[in-house]
Amino acid sequence: MADITVVRDDEASRYEIMADGVPAGFATFDVRPGSIRFLHTEVDSEFQGQGIAGKLASSALTDAAERGETILPLCPYIAKYLETHEIPGAEIRWPEAPASTA
């Protein structure tokens, strides 16, 4: 099993996941006063299918919740993760669905 670490890089506005010291993926975000918008999650093809995205999502969302940031999941992967996993203490603000023009 690889040694996994996740770090938040506020300058780059992303959480980065490393596997045995090698960059394996990232989740980009945008911080607003009191909230964090998750925009995109990506895992390098070399690491896909190893649960890396789930570990990244779990660590990033847990960190955001611990910081007291309201989570706005605009990234489809992060939204799906939140639908199927509990993040203790997380306050989630789901994006509004676009209004129907029918």
C-alpha positions as CSV (number, residue, x, y, z in Angstrom):
1,M,0.0,0.0,0.0
2,A,1.3,3.4,-1.0
3,D,2.1,6.1,1.6
4,I,-0.7,8.6,1.0
5,T,-0.6,12.3,2.0
6,V,-3.0,15.1,1.2
7,V,-2.0,18.7,1.6
8,R,-3.9,21.9,1.1
9,D,-2.1,24.5,-1.1
10,D,-4.0,27.8,-0.6
11,E,-1.8,29.6,-3.2
12,A,-2.7,27.1,-5.9
13,S,-6.3,26.8,-4.6
14,R,-6.2,23.0,-4.5
15,Y,-5.8,20.0,-2.4
16,E,-3.0,17.7,-3.7
17,I,-2.6,14.0,-3.0
18,M,0.7,12.2,-3.1
19,A,1.3,8.5,-3.3
20,D,4.8,7.5,-2.1
21,G,5.9,11.1,-2.7
22,V,4.6,11.2,-6.3
23,P,1.8,13.6,-7.3
24,A,-1.3,11.5,-7.9
25,G,-4.1,14.0,-8.2
26,F,-5.7,17.2,-7.0
27,A,-9.0,18.9,-6.2
28,T,-9.4,22.6,-7.1
29,F,-11.4,24.9,-4.9
30,D,-12.3,28.6,-4.5
31,V,-12.6,30.0,-1.0
32,R,-15.3,32.6,-0.3
33,P,-15.8,34.1,3.2
34,G,-17.0,31.2,5.3
35,S,-17.3,28.8,2.4
36,I,-15.3,26.7,0.0
37,R,-16.5,25.8,-3.6
38,F,-15.0,22.5,-4.9
39,L,-14.6,22.9,-8.7
40,H,-12.8,20.0,-10.1
41,T,-11.1,16.7,-9.1
42,E,-8.5,14.9,-11.2
43,V,-6.4,11.8,-10.6
44,D,-3.4,10.9,-12.8
45,S,-4.2,8.0,-15.1
46,E,-1.3,6.0,-13.5
47,F,-3.2,6.0,-10.2
48,Q,-6.8,5.5,-11.3
49,G,-8.7,2.5,-9.9
50,Q,-6.7,2.6,-6.7
51,G,-9.1,4.6,-4.5
52,I,-7.0,7.7,-4.7
53,A,-9.9,10.0,-5.7
54,G,-11.9,8.8,-2.7
55,K,-9.0,9.4,-0.3
56,L,-8.5,12.8,-1.8
57,A,-12.2,13.7,-1.4
58,S,-12.4,12.4,2.1
59,S,-9.3,14.3,3.3
60,A,-10.2,17.5,1.6
61,L,-13.8,17.5,2.7
62,T,-12.8,16.6,6.3
63,D,-10.3,19.4,6.4
64,A,-12.8,21.9,5.0
65,A,-15.4,20.8,7.6
66,E,-12.8,21.1,10.4
67,R,-12.0,24.7,9.3
68,G,-15.7,25.5,9.6
69,E,-16.1,26.2,5.9
70,T,-19.5,25.6,4.3
71,I,-19.0,23.1,1.4
72,L,-20.5,23.9,-2.0
73,P,-19.9,20.8,-4.2
74,L,-19.7,22.1,-7.8
75,C,-17.4,19.3,-8.9
76,P,-19.4,16.2,-9.9
77,Y,-17.1,13.8,-8.2
78,I,-17.2,15.7,-4.9
79,A,-21.0,16.0,-5.1
80,K,-21.3,12.2,-5.7
81,Y,-18.9,11.5,-2.9
82,L,-20.9,13.6,-0.5
83,E,-24.1,11.8,-1.5
84,T,-22.6,8.4,-0.5
85,H,-20.3,9.3,2.4
86,E,-20.7,11.1,5.7
87,I,-18.3,13.9,6.6
88,P,-18.6,14.6,10.3
89,G,-19.3,18.2,11.0
90,A,-19.7,19.2,7.4
91,E,-22.2,21.9,6.4
92,I,-23.1,21.4,2.8
93,R,-24.8,23.9,0.6
94,W,-26.0,22.1,-2.5
95,P,-26.0,24.1,-5.7
96,E,-29.4,25.1,-7.1
97,A,-30.5,23.2,-10.2
98,P,-31.0,25.5,-13.2
99,A,-34.5,26.7,-13.7
100,S,-36.4,24.8,-16.4
101,T,-37.2,26.9,-19.5
102,A,-40.1,24.6,-20.5
